[in-house]
């Protein structure tokens, strides 16, 4: 029986939640932030998914680093939503992106150390 890949599952679930939140943003006519958040929030999982079939350890690390950058960008767009009085905000997304970021950081740390 194959073990569940937690980061793959979490990033797919997060992407689906980002899509739903972006639909709320769009219904509030917040198109610019919605588009940016949709791109970065779904890109995390795409890069994690790509990393699962990396050609080498270096390729895996590279793809996970891109995912880490997308995590930081997603945090930024969510922060703008949180700080703006005219934008909706979803605290659960902030919690989940923080957790995903910590997992990716741990994966990168372990991968660089050869574990």
C-alpha positions in Angstrom: 0.0 0.0 0.0 1.4 3.4 -1.0 1.8 6.0 1.7 -0.1 9.2 1.3 1.9 12.2 0.1 0.7 14.8 2.6 2.1 17.9 0.8 0.5 16.8 -2.5 -2.9 16.4 -0.8 -2.6 19.6 1.2 -1.7 21.7 -1.8 -4.5 20.2 -3.9 -7.0 20.9 -1.2 -5.6 24.4 -0.7 -5.8 25.1 -4.4 -9.5 24.1 -4.4 -10.1 26.4 -1.4 -8.3 29.3 -3.2 -10.4 28.8 -6.3 -13.6 29.1 -4.1 -12.2 32.2 -2.3 -11.3 33.8 -5.6 -14.8 33.3 -6.8 -15.9 35.3 -3.7 -13.4 38.0 -4.6 -14.6 38.2 -8.1 -18.3 38.4 -7.0 -17.1 41.5 -5.0 -15.4 42.8 -8.2 -11.9 42.5 -6.7 -10.5 41.1 -10.0 -6.8 42.2 -9.8 -6.2 40.5 -6.4 -8.3 37.6 -7.3 -6.3 36.9 -10.5 -3.0 37.2 -8.6 -4.1 35.0 -5.7 -5.5 32.4 -8.1 -2.3 32.2 -10.0 0.1 31.9 -7.0 -2.3 29.8 -4.8 -2.8 27.2 -7.5 0.9 27.3 -8.7 2.1 25.9 -5.3 0.4 22.5 -5.9 1.4 22.5 -9.6 5.0 22.8 -8.6 4.8 20.3 -5.8 3.1 17.9 -8.3 5.9 18.4 -10.8 8.5 17.8 -8.2 7.1 14.3 -7.6 8.5 13.3 -11.1 11.7 15.3 -10.9 14.6 14.1 -13.0 17.1 14.5 -10.2 17.5 15.7 -6.6 18.5 19.1 -7.9 15.4 19.3 -10.1 13.2 18.3 -7.2 14.8 21.0 -5.0 14.4 23.6 -7.8 10.7 22.8 -8.2 10.1 22.8 -4.4 11.9 26.2 -4.2 9.5 27.6 -6.8 6.6 26.2 -4.7 8.1 28.0 -1.7 8.2 31.3 -3.6 4.6 30.9 -4.6 3.7 30.3 -0.9 5.3 33.6 -0.1 3.4 35.4 -2.9 0.2 33.8 -1.8 0.8 35.0 1.8 1.2 38.5 0.4 -2.1 38.6 -1.5 -3.9 37.1 1.5 -2.3 39.7 3.7 -3.6 42.5 1.5 -7.1 41.0 1.7 -6.7 40.8 5.5 -5.5 44.4 5.9 -7.9 46.0 3.4 -11.3 47.0 4.9 -13.0 46.6 1.5 -11.9 43.0 0.9 -13.2 39.7 2.2 -10.7 37.6 4.2 -10.5 34.0 5.1 -8.5 33.2 8.2 -8.5 29.4 7.4 -6.6 30.1 4.2 -3.9 32.0 6.1 -3.5 29.2 8.6 -3.3 26.6 5.8 -0.8 28.5 3.7 1.4 28.9 6.8 1.3 25.1 7.4 2.1 24.4 3.8 5.0 26.8 3.9 6.4 25.0 7.0 6.1 21.6 5.3 7.8 22.8 2.1 10.6 24.4 4.1 11.1 21.1 6.0 11.1 19.1 2.7 13.7 21.5 1.3 15.8 21.4 4.4 15.8 17.6 4.4 16.4 17.4 0.6 19.4 19.7 0.8 20.9 17.7 3.6 20.6 14.5 1.6 18.0 12.8 3.8 
